Amino acid sequence: MAHEYTAIIKQTGKWWIGWIEEVPGVNCQEATQEELVESLKITLREALEFNRQEAIYAAGSDFQERRIAV
């Protein structure tokens, strides 16, 4: 299942900077727009996996996982 997120990107001087609107802390800087988009994808995947593992650890044992859609 693919999820979509919003990347805010802009060029500042010679650098491209960007962040993911829906996930605080996911931001990157690259020399090209293409490199920036790829870095944002990688960083977003890592952040989501880290957050998932942290949530599971915090739950301890005897928990349920449920998919929800908004």
Buried (B, 14 or more C-beta within 10 A) or exposed (E): EEEEEEBEBEEEEEEBBBBBEEBEEBBBEBEEEEEBBEBBBEBBEEBBEEEEEEEEEEEEEEEEEEEEEE
